[in-house]
């Protein structure tokens, strides 16, 4: 990844020390993979609790995985997004909803590192660089202007990862009298919010250990410096001068156009889930007999081999496409560093669409294996049953819906994209 030293401003900040100097991406990925047995042992307890255990949290801290895409200036390792996705795949292969919880807690260090000011970043990452935050992006809440900031009230649902976080980040819409509405994001310490007990156990169909609790703020003062008005989902209007993050960290990754990268993390979670389902189906093939011929192993039975081979192909494809989309984001950032070609909304929707198709392939792999596992696979506590429920949570996710294909077509053709506030044309069917 090309760096942009020419745009990196001089700073008196001394970099915070990394917990482990010299840690490599390969070592971090291997550490995540080594946690698979423990992740699987704790699946039931994590799902019931709603998030992973304190012991697993300590293992993640020790492995350094929370700091994968966190800026070096603030104690992170600043690895690239494909590395991050490989770590997510390995964790999700051990337990999909732990993968979701981990991902949505740790990915937003890149968001903060891209779009918040130097002063705010210094405070948010803190003296030790210990930072984790969900990002509940859809605007919500009420904002009352006071001296130096806003008093915030509201409830943000599906704040995935929040039980293991140090901060809370969310979207809002500020409406000041006489001014046009402003879409903002803000970040506050976790001790200023109330985490509602509405996740875990039977509260949801799947991803029960993802920590997707609702968060409530009641009369919380948020200083102006902890708000960011920059767009981060599709495209910044003017990218010529980069972002606070590109100027502060000298790394074009912190251009921070997050719509594409965000969806590659979902691709990594579902690909890891499909890999877990393949592992479970293979174990079943090696240990169970054919129903109508108890003397024959499913391992040598073509009716088991056929769906297994198809699922392997789907899983390999999902993983490869996810990593290609993640690398695509890095390539766009490098292109910007070279000649200031901006990351366009169509660029972002292209990566989003690639990652979405990867997710669909991974879901299909899990569903195929479930359909060919026999009736015992539907029993509560069976891993295949868990993995089937988990991928359904992607199927119904707002980011997985057909509007994304419509938006891609409109952006590619140079037409107004209706989801960005443009009314649909008279002939459009929405």
HELIX and SHEET records of a PDB file:
HELIX    1   1 UNK A    5  UNK A    7  5                                   3    
HELIX    2   2 UNK A   25  UNK A   34  1                                  10    
HELIX    3   3 UNK A   36  UNK A   41  1                                   6    
HELIX    4   4 UNK A   43  UNK A   49  1                                   7    
HELIX    5   5 UNK A   54  UNK A   63  1                                  10    
HELIX    6   6 UNK A   65  UNK A   67  5                                   3    
HELIX    7   7 UNK A   81  UNK A   94  1                                  14    
HELIX    8   8 UNK A   96  UNK A  106  1                                  11    
HELIX    9   9 UNK A  109  UNK A  115  1                                   7    
HELIX   10  10 UNK A  118  UNK A  125  1                                   8    
HELIX   11  11 UNK A  162  UNK A  164  5                                   3    
HELIX   12  12 UNK A  190  UNK A  192  5                                   3    
HELIX   13  13 UNK A  224  UNK A  226  5                                   3    
HELIX   14  14 UNK A  244  UNK A  249  1                                   6    
HELIX   15  15 UNK A  252  UNK A  255  5                                   4    
HELIX   16  16 UNK A  258  UNK A  287  1                                  30    
HELIX   17  17 UNK A  298  UNK A  300  5                                   3    
HELIX   18  18 UNK A  302  UNK A  339  1                                  38    
HELIX   19  19 UNK A  345  UNK A  371  1                                  27    
HELIX   20  20 UNK A  375  UNK A  378  5                                   4    
HELIX   21  21 UNK A  383  UNK A  395  1                                  13    
HELIX   22  22 UNK A  398  UNK A  400  5                                   3    
HELIX   23  23 UNK A  403  UNK A  412  1                                  10    
HELIX   24  24 UNK A  418  UNK A  420  5                                   3    
SHEET    1   A 4 UNK A 133  UNK A 136  0                                        
SHEET    2   A 4 UNK A 167  UNK A 174  1                                        
SHEET    3   A 4 UNK A 182  UNK A 189 -1                                        
SHEET    4   A 4 UNK A 227  UNK A 228 -1                                        
SHEET    1   B 4 UNK A 142  UNK A 146  0                                        
SHEET    2   B 4 UNK A 149  UNK A 156 -1                                        
SHEET    3   B 4 UNK A 215  UNK A 223 -1                                        
SHEET    4   B 4 UNK A 194  UNK A 195 -1                                        
SHEET    1   C 2 UNK A 289  UNK A 290  0                                        
SHEET    2   C 2 UNK A 293  UNK A 297 -1                                        
END                                                                             
